[in-house]
């Protein structure tokens, strides 16, 4: 067998495969393997939302007797769409206000400006965002600062003496 230059082929291996052909095949195989390693997670990221079913879930946050009328309390519960590897971040919270015997209002803990967690200041009857100075009144409406909207509210119900919050991946506004 001769090479294109007319000389005798000296790069053939035992199976009759040339060295250049062998290295080309190895390079292509390694490139495809590397592309699969990078591409599979990327495709999974793009396709995963098509298969997610994140239905709102009622989460118990405590007995109704644990909350005094006229107070606002932070309550923690499991996120409605936790990922298997989420760990401690699968827990979220809300501000729960009791206005009457069976009258509760739950506000998101996240500021509508950039999502920072708001704090409740009971003496001032205000929610404060420490990131950019956003201020909300006790009813969740904007008092001052950069927040563009009131604090989102979660639906709340009392069932068998337990206060439950209807959780969803993003807070549902029920104004």
C-alpha positions in Angstrom: 0.0 0.0 0.0 1.3 3.5 -0.8 0.7 6.8 0.8 -0.6 9.8 -1.3 3.0 11.0 -1.8 3.8 7.8 -3.6 6.0 6.3 -0.9 5.4 3.1 1.0 2.9 3.3 3.9 4.8 2.9 7.1 2.0 4.0 9.5 -0.3 1.0 9.3 -1.0 -0.8 12.5 -1.7 -4.5 12.9 -5.3 -4.3 11.7 -4.5 -2.3 8.7 -5.6 1.0 10.3 -3.4 4.0 9.7 -2.1 6.0 12.6 -3.7 9.2 11.4 -7.1 7.4 11.0 -6.8 5.9 14.4 -6.0 9.3 16.1 -8.9 10.9 14.2 -11.3 8.3 15.5 -10.0 8.7 19.0 -10.3 12.5 18.8 -13.8 12.3 17.5 -14.8 9.7 20.2 -13.3 11.9 23.0 -15.0 15.0 21.6 -18.4 13.3 21.5 -17.9 12.0 25.0 -16.9 15.5 26.3 -19.9 17.0 24.5 -22.2 14.5 26.1 -20.8 15.2 29.6 -21.5 18.9 29.1 -24.7 18.6 27.0 -26.7 16.1 29.1 -27.1 18.4 32.1 -27.8 21.4 29.9 -30.6 19.5 28.0 -31.9 18.3 31.4 -32.1 21.9 32.6 -34.0 22.9 29.5 -36.4 19.9 29.5 -37.1 19.5 33.2 -39.7 22.3 33.5 -41.9 20.4 31.0 -42.2 17.5 33.4 -42.6 19.4 36.6 -46.0 19.5 38.3 -45.8 22.0 41.1 -49.3 22.0 42.4 -50.0 24.3 45.4 -49.9 22.3 48.7 -51.6 23.2 52.0 -48.8 23.2 54.7 -49.6 23.2 58.4 -47.7 25.8 60.3 -49.1 25.2 63.8 -52.3 25.1 65.9 -54.5 28.1 65.8 -54.2 28.5 69.6 -50.4 29.1 69.3 -51.0 32.5 67.6 -52.4 35.4 69.6 -54.9 37.8 68.0 -53.2 41.0 66.8 -49.7 39.5 66.5 -47.5 38.8 63.5 -45.3 35.7 63.7 -42.7 34.1 61.4 -43.7 30.6 60.5 -41.5 28.0 58.6 -42.7 25.3 56.3 -41.5 23.0 53.5 -41.3 24.6 50.0 -43.9 23.2 47.6 -41.3 22.4 45.0 -38.2 21.3 46.7 -35.5 19.5 44.7 -34.2 16.2 46.0 -30.8 17.8 46.8 -32.1 21.1 48.2 -31.4 20.2 51.8 -32.1 23.1 54.2 -33.0 25.5 51.4 -36.2 23.4 50.9 -37.6 25.2 53.9 -39.2 28.6 53.5 -41.1 31.0 55.7 -44.0 33.5 55.8 -45.2 36.2 58.2 -48.5 35.0 59.7 -50.8 37.6 61.2 -53.8 36.7 63.3 -56.6 39.3 63.0 -59.5 37.4 64.7 -60.6 33.9 65.9 -60.3 32.3 62.5 -58.9 35.3 60.5 -55.3 34.9 59.4 -53.2 36.6 56.8 -49.9 35.2 55.5 -47.3 37.5 53.8 -44.3 36.4 51.9 -41.0 37.0 53.6 -39.4 38.2 50.4 -39.3 41.9 49.4 -40.9 42.6 46.0 -37.9 44.8 45.1 -35.1 42.2 44.9 -36.3 39.3 47.1 -34.4 40.0 50.3 -36.1 38.7 53.5 -38.1 41.3 55.3 -38.2 41.7 59.1 -41.2 42.4 61.2 -40.8 45.3 63.6 -43.7 44.9 66.1 -43.1 48.3 67.9 -43.4 50.2 64.6 -46.0 47.8 63.1 -43.8 47.7 59.9 -42.0 45.2 57.7 -38.5 46.4 56.9 -36.2 45.2 54.1 -32.6 45.5 55.2 -31.1 45.4 51.6 -32.3 48.7 50.2 -34.5 50.3 52.9 -37.9 49.1 51.6 -40.7 49.6 54.2 -44.1 48.0 54.2 -47.1 48.7 56.5 -48.5 46.0 58.7 -51.0 45.1 56.0 -48.2 44.5 53.5 -48.7 47.7 51.4 -45.7 49.7 50.4 -44.8 52.5 52.9 -41.5 53.7 51.5 -38.4 52.8 49.5 -38.0 50.9 46.2 -40.5 48.0 46.4 -42.8 48.2 43.4 -45.6 46.1 44.8 -47.1 45.1 48.2 -45.9 41.9 49.9 -47.5 38.9 48.2 -50.0 37.0 50.3 -50.5 33.3 50.7 -54.0 31.9 51.1 -54.6 30.7 54.7 -57.2 28.4 56.3 -57.9 26.8 59.6 -58.6 23.1 59.4 -59.2 20.9 62.4 -57.6 23.5 64.6 -54.4 23.7 62.5 -53.5 26.8 60.6 -52.5 25.9 57.0 -50.9 28.0 54.3 -51.4 27.2 50.6 -47.8 27.2 49.3 -46.7 27.4 45.7 -43.3 27.9 44.0 -43.9 31.6 44.0 -46.3 33.4 46.4 -49.8 33.9 45.1 -51.2 37.4 45.3 -54.8 37.3 46.4 -55.7 41.0 46.4 
